[in-house]
Structure formats: C-alpha cells, structure tokens
Amino acid sequence: MPETAASALAEQFATPGQQEEAATLGIWAFLSTEILFFGGLFLSYGIYRVTYHNGFAEGSRHLYFWIGTINTFVLLTSSLFMALAVHAIQDGNAKRLRAFLLATFVFGATFLGLKLLEYYLDTGDHLVPWYNFQPNEYSHPYAVKMFLFLYFAMTGLHAVHMTVGLTALTYLYIKARKNTYTESYHTPVKVIGLYWHFVDIVWVFLYPMLYLIGK
Amino acid sequence: MSAATFIEESPTGVEPPRHPKQPDYLHDGYGLKSWLTTHDHKRIGILYLIAITFFFLIGGIAATLMRIELVTPNTDLVTSETYNKLFTLHGVTMVWFFLIPSIPSVLGNFLIPMMIGAKDVAFPRLNLLSWYIFILGGCFTLYSLIAGGVDTGWTFYTPYSTVYSNGHVLAMAAGIFITGFSSIFTGLNFIVTIHTMRAPGMHWFRLPLFVWSMYATSLILVLATPVLAITLALMAVERFTGVGVFNPSMGGDPLLFQHLFWFYSHPAVYIMILPGMGVVSELIACFSRKRIFGYKFVAFASLAIAILGFIVWGHHLFVASQSIYAGLVFSILSFLVSVPSAIKVFNWTATLYKGRIFFHTPMLYALGFIGLFTIGGLSGLALATLAIDMHVHGTYFVIAHFHYIMVGGMLMAYLGGIHFWWPKISGRMYNEKLAQFSAAVIFVGFNLTFFPQFILGYLGMPRRYPAYPPEWQVFHVLSSAGASVLAVGYAIPLCYLIWSFFFGRPAPQNPWNASGLEWTHALSPPIRTNFEEIPIVTKEAYDYPYPETPNRA
C-alpha cells in the first residue's frame, strides 16, 4: 500500500484495506438502519393509503406537481455527479473530483431550495395540518389531513437527511481542496457517496407516492 | 494443557505477573478529562458501567416504592397517579437505561475487541459518541422525572399518551429517542468490529459464543431500534401538533402504534436476553472445564432467535382486536422461538454433564440463569398460547414471566459476567465467600419476589394497579418481602466490588484458567492496546481439558 494511504490509517487497524472494509461495512449497516427508520413512515403511509384510497388521491392533487417533478430531475442529476465524483477519484483525478463534488452540492442545494419554496407555497394554500388546515374545503378532510401530515413528515425527514448530506459534501470538498483523497485513499468519498445515493433513492419512492397517486 | 488450576489451587505468588512495557488501561492517563475523552473501548465500558448502575438505582427505587405500596390492599403510600408514574419510571429506566445497555455496552465494549484479538473497536470515536448520546438521552429522561414524571407506562400506548396524559411525555420520549441512537451506533460498531477486526486465525467458528450472541444482538439493535425511533417521533409529533396519526377520533389507527411499537419492542426483548446467553455460554464452559456442547448449534441458535424475534410481535396484540388468523400465525411463530432457546438450555446442560464443575460465584449465577430462564421461557410458551393469553393477558402472570427472563435471566447473567471478568476489568479479586453468599441471596430473593406473582396473575390480579382485593394480600406481602431480600442481594456486590476495585488482592492474569484471548494473552488489567502484539489464533474456542482426558475423577 502507498504511504498516503498508511498516513490516514487509524491506530486500531492493521492495514488500510481493513480500514476501508470497516468503513464500507459501517455505512451499509447504517443505511440498513436508515431504511427501517424511514420504514415506519412508509408503513404508516401504506396502511392509510389502503384505508383512505380516494382521500389520499385528493390530497395529492393539492401538492405542487411541477416542483416535485423538477426536484426529482434535480436530485437524480446530483446523484449522477456524485457517482462521477467517485469515479473520478478512483482514476486519481482530484481536479475532476472537486468539480463533480461542487456540481453535486449545487444540485442538492437547488433541491432543498425548491423544497423550501414548495413548503412556503403549501403554507399559503392552507395545507399545513397543524397550522392552517381548512377541513371543510375537502370531501375527505381526515384523509387529506393525514396525507398532508405524512407528506410533511416524510419530505421533512428527507430534507433533514439532505441537509446532513450537504454538510458532508462540504466536508469532502474542503478535504478535496487539500488534496487529501487519492487513487488509493478515497474511502470517505465512497462512503458519503453511498449515503447520498440512499437519500436520492428515498426520494425516488416519495415522488410517486406523494405526487403521482392523484393523477 | 495442564489440569484446571484455579486461584485457590495456585496462589497468586506462584506465577509472578509480567512487567508490562506500557501502563495498564486504568493508569494510561489520569484525571476526569482523560476518561471523558477516551477512545479506549475498555474505559468506555467502565463509563457505561457507572452510568447504568446509576439508572439501575433509580429504577430500583421506583420498584421499591411500588412494592411497599402493594403491601396493603389499599392505596395508602402513594396516589394512583403517582403509582402510574412509578411503574412508568421503573419500566423506562430498567429497559432502556439499564437492561439494553447492560451486557452489550459494558461487557460487550470491554470484551469484544479482546475476545477477537483486536486493539479496539472499528470506530472508537463513534463508540465514545454513543456514550455521550446515552447520557444526553438519560438527561432528558431525568428531566421528565424531576419535572413531574410520566404516567403512560413504558409502552406509551396511544391515544392516551398523545391526547389525555398530563405527564411530561415529550421529554421522556425524546430521551428514549436519543438513547436509541446510542444503541444503534453501538450495534453498528460491534457488527463492523466482529466482521473486520478479527485477529489472524480467528475465523468465525473460533469466536467465543459471547461474540456470536453479541453479533445477533447487534443485528437487532441496528434493525429494530430505528423503528422505535420513528414511532416515538410520530407519537411526539402527534402529541405536539394534534394531527391524529394514531387517534381514532381523527381517522388514525391506535393499533398501528402498537404494531410499530412492538415491532421494535419484541426484538428488544431479545436484546435483553441474547447477551445474557452469551455470557452464560462462557461461564458454563469455563467452570465445567469443558468444551461447550454443540458449539455451532449454540452459535446459530443466537442468530435464529434474533431473526425469529422480528416476526413474533403480534403476540402482544392477541386481545387488541387483531384478527384471529393473525393471532394464530403469531402464536405459532412465537412457539418457534422456543426451539433455539431450548437448544441453548440443553447444550449448556449437556456441557455440565461429566464436566469438572467448580461452584465459583460466576458459575452460581450461570446455574441460576439456566433454571430461572427455563421457568421464564416455559411460562412464555403459556402466554404464546392464544387461549391462555386471553385469560392472563395484562395480569401479573405476564409480569412474572418477563421478570424471570429479564431479571432472573439477563440480570443474573450480567452479574455473573461482571464477577467473571472483574479480575480483568479491575485487576483485583473480590471476596469469593461474600460473593457466593450474595449470589444465593439474590436467587432466593428473586424467586420469593416473582414466583407469587405467577399465582397472582393466574388468579386475575391485573398489572399496573395500586390496589387489590384483600384475599391476595398474602402473595403481595411475600413478593414485597422477596423484593427486600433482593435489594440486599444487589447492595452487597455493589459494596464489595467497589471496595475490591481499590483495595482488593491483585488478580493474576488468568485466575479462572479460562481459554479466551482476554485471559490467555492480555494482562489484568490489560494495556491500552489490549495485547503487546496481536495474537495469532491457532485453537478452537473453549480449549478446555474435558472431555478429552480419559481418566477423570
């Protein structure tokens, strides 16, 4: 193993290979935790979607379909750049790594910005179940309220994860500017990349569940 | 290998302790700061030991007050509302702040890296962070206690907890939510450590069974705890915002909360017994001087219990309007858990058979575990039977059942483990006679406390009631008397273990002549990196002299 890799070796490990294996398994174990963390919300959604089939569709029609759709494209593009960033550093190209990390960050931040805009518009439309929801405007008030609560809970939890991801990207970018990552040592890029893709995949499920069921 | 030599047979002077080049972990840095910023898994284990002992005392005080209240049939010591807060406090602290972190976070942290021949866990900083998260969660829970308590019971059933309860539900739920992440990170750390940090030659079937059981436990910690986290978060949001996810008057389903809660909390029951099983496997083999009978069966039984534990939660909902067909399926699945559990009990018993048995304190706890766990497990079969559960659901029968598992099982195993590894942890020996005496006191006190509760439950005494008909007083008095004996039994080890930590006779490297790497290759107490050089493993686990030796007495 090259010296650069050994210099980043924590004392508890014997070899850089062992360290990389531990980090990779660690993030996969963490992602399995995350799946079950979101799983409780997905189960609640599933049960109430079956119970209040039409009410959920009614609620879905009040969301901003165009923002959700644009955001889906924005987030998938950010994931593409993340994959390219990992690919770049595997080839040892630190310059391309920095560029792709920056692109990932910009698209991720755009997603969050659009999401906040959507929340703002939702509030104006009286869609916030615990704040200004107007039950008598809907034919299935309970179901629409439940749907909107789950919409805010699931996209809110997703947005929290996006914020964590953007923070991690900032960390990666600062480190990358110091040329910390090389062809032989780039485990953090890989690990945060996996996390980023996971958050992206959650959205891939959220988009049809929240925006498309009323179509 | 030489015949079994125990500390009594070979006094400490015979084998002079080696002079380590490095200080042991207790003397590798002094002062509070060196402890609070440590990355050493052994020191973090000690930090957990102190923290959970504190929470055990709080939970114990709540239990004591309840048992005093129950001496008389009327509510005279505390009001009904205070009683509700007491059993909630008892449940919450004992489950989340004592039992779940007990063996995993204390003994698991201390032992897993040493048992597999590693210098530390895979993520030492995350390990320390887990402890701080645990303490933060504990602070929230203590706050809710000081602010006035919570009266929902440890299960937080909706819509009572979200709409009607006046207690500080949010603070306590926040405490449990936060502490959950401590569990998750600890489990994650153990899984990665066991997969990637094993010493050369330490392949999977050479791992001590304690490591196997901790691996199975960690799977549950990582996969079940997040569901509790999101469930409590939903509950808290509903209480805060009044949205009604679990409130039937607003279109929600309270049964969904129960399903989500038990999807975590039933596997959590196995978090509270699997580590104990791992400890008992170590103790039985060591004090029988015998290889464990059916190593692979015991190892895979741990995994089987962990997996089956995820698909039996519905037996908590037999009388909660769950469909009868779901009830039947969950009943059958619950019976299945008894198969791997019984495999373990039979294999421990078979290990004892023709072994050379030493009745040292850890062994007394281990033998106590086998008996009490068997009673707890068999009464669990009764509860998994639909027809019987209809009769005893929500009674003291359930209370007695799970206390036989959690206190008779897990707590006995925890104390056995603490006594077994105390020479390694502290570098000191405790007073053996006193320790044996207190083990006996705990056994008697435990049975006196909880056996009458089986009868009470069968007679129909519901749980969570501060008052009861006078004809049941005799059983409640027996139970309360047992609780006082039990309290004495816990107080004695607390005193002599603390005493021995400072003034005990220095322990040799391997007082029990046990076979694990933590005994054969690490000093008592170990150095910061556990081993002077990473051991190369060439032997099976439990390399004890029996049953190979042909002419045993």
Chai-1 contact restraints between the chains, C-beta under 6 A:
chainA,res_idxA,chainB,res_idxB,connection_type,confidence,min_distance_angstrom,max_distance_angstrom,comment,restraint_id
A,Q12,B,K119,contact,1.0,0.0,6.0,A-B,restraint_1
A,Q12,B,D120,contact,1.0,0.0,6.0,A-B,restraint_2
A,Q18,B,T196,contact,1.0,0.0,6.0,A-B,restraint_3
A,E21,B,T196,contact,1.0,0.0,6.0,A-B,restraint_4
A,A22,B,A122,contact,1.0,0.0,6.0,A-B,restraint_5
A,A22,B,V192,contact,1.0,0.0,6.0,A-B,restraint_6
A,A22,B,T196,contact,1.0,0.0,6.0,A-B,restraint_7
A,L25,B,V192,contact,1.0,0.0,6.0,A-B,restraint_8
A,L25,B,H195,contact,1.0,0.0,6.0,A-B,restraint_9
A,G26,B,V192,contact,1.0,0.0,6.0,A-B,restraint_10
A,A29,B,L188,contact,1.0,0.0,6.0,A-B,restraint_11
A,A29,B,I191,contact,1.0,0.0,6.0,A-B,restraint_12
A,A29,B,V222,contact,1.0,0.0,6.0,A-B,restraint_13
A,T33,B,I184,contact,1.0,0.0,6.0,A-B,restraint_14
A,T33,B,V222,contact,1.0,0.0,6.0,A-B,restraint_15
A,T33,B,P226,contact,1.0,0.0,6.0,A-B,restraint_16
A,L36,B,L223,contact,1.0,0.0,6.0,A-B,restraint_17
A,L36,B,P226,contact,1.0,0.0,6.0,A-B,restraint_18
A,L36,B,V227,contact,1.0,0.0,6.0,A-B,restraint_19
A,F37,B,P226,contact,1.0,0.0,6.0,A-B,restraint_20
A,F37,B,I230,contact,1.0,0.0,6.0,A-B,restraint_21
A,G40,B,V227,contact,1.0,0.0,6.0,A-B,restraint_22
A,G40,B,I230,contact,1.0,0.0,6.0,A-B,restraint_23
A,G40,B,T231,contact,1.0,0.0,6.0,A-B,restraint_24
A,G40,B,L260,contact,1.0,0.0,6.0,A-B,restraint_25
A,I47,B,L256,contact,1.0,0.0,6.0,A-B,restraint_26
A,P129,B,V243,contact,1.0,0.0,6.0,A-B,restraint_27
A,W130,B,T241,contact,1.0,0.0,6.0,A-B,restraint_28
A,W130,B,V243,contact,1.0,0.0,6.0,A-B,restraint_29
A,Y142,B,G251,contact,1.0,0.0,6.0,A-B,restraint_30
A,M146,B,G251,contact,1.0,0.0,6.0,A-B,restraint_31
A,F149,B,V243,contact,1.0,0.0,6.0,A-B,restraint_32
